[in-house]
Amino acid sequence: MSGMYYKGLGFLVWKGVTWYLRRRYGSAPKKIGAGALVAAAIAAAIAIAQRQRSTPA
């Protein structure tokens, strides 16, 4: 039961933060989010490449 509570609470916090940021900054959070997503994808690709290179075959 508490898992559903925290999931609902997280959803409400996420919606509240995104609403606030969009009111305050307009479309900038979308651009920041897209940039963060690209950065995370690049970091994941680098981590996978390093892991494959360091694993003995």
C-alpha positions in Angstrom: 0.0 0.0 0.0 2.8 2.4 0.8 4.3 1.8 -2.6 1.2 3.1 -4.3 1.3 6.1 -1.9 4.9 7.0 -2.9 4.1 6.5 -6.6 1.2 8.8 -6.4 3.2 11.3 -4.3 6.0 11.2 -6.9 3.6 11.8 -9.7 2.1 14.8 -8.0 5.5 16.3 -7.2 6.6 15.7 -10.8 3.5 17.4 -12.2 3.8 20.3 -9.8 7.5 20.9 -10.6 6.9 20.8 -14.3 3.9 23.1 -14.0 5.9 25.6 -12.0 8.9 25.5 -14.3 6.8 26.0 -17.4 5.0 28.9 -15.8 8.3 30.5 -14.7 10.6 29.7 -17.7 8.2 28.9 -20.6 9.6 26.3 -23.0 13.1 26.3 -21.6 12.5 23.1 -19.4 11.7 21.1 -22.5 15.0 22.2 -24.0 16.9 21.4 -20.8 15.1 18.1 -20.5 16.1 17.2 -24.1 19.7 18.1 -23.5 19.7 16.1 -20.3 18.3 13.1 -22.2 21.0 13.4 -24.9 23.7 13.7 -22.2 22.4 10.6 -20.4 22.4 8.6 -23.6 26.0 9.6 -24.4 27.1 8.8 -20.9 25.4 5.4 -21.1 27.1 4.7 -24.4 30.5 5.6 -23.0 29.9 3.5 -19.9 28.9 0.5 -22.0 31.9 0.9 -24.4 34.3 1.1 -21.4 32.8 -2.0 -19.8 33.1 -4.0 -23.0 36.6 -2.9 -23.5 37.7 -3.8 -20.0 36.0 -7.2 -19.9 38.5 -9.9 -20.9 37.3 -12.1 -23.8 
